[in-house]
């Protein structure tokens, strides 16, 4: 039951997140060292699939399927699974272009 709810939320967030371009107001850019961070100037969201490499407080470093490291922000409004993610776990996330995760599965 909770899995179905999480999948439903994931789909709804993915479909409707482009309708709210004013949220965030930043875009993702690549920086030296194969890591991605945010910069001002964009909107929307994307799905990030990969492996969790590191947890540093509110920030998670994820290696995506293209082997690029992406740093995402996990806030109090981020929907996370009931079982805690550990480095090495695979994950899917809906991430705003400013690097803030909306939903993690």
Secondary structure, 3 states (H helix, E strand, C coil): CHHHHHHHHHHHHHHHHHHCCCCCCEEEEEECCCEEEEEECCCCEEEEEEEEEEEECCEEEEEECCCCEEEEECCCCCECCCCCCCCCCEEEEEEECCCEEEEEC
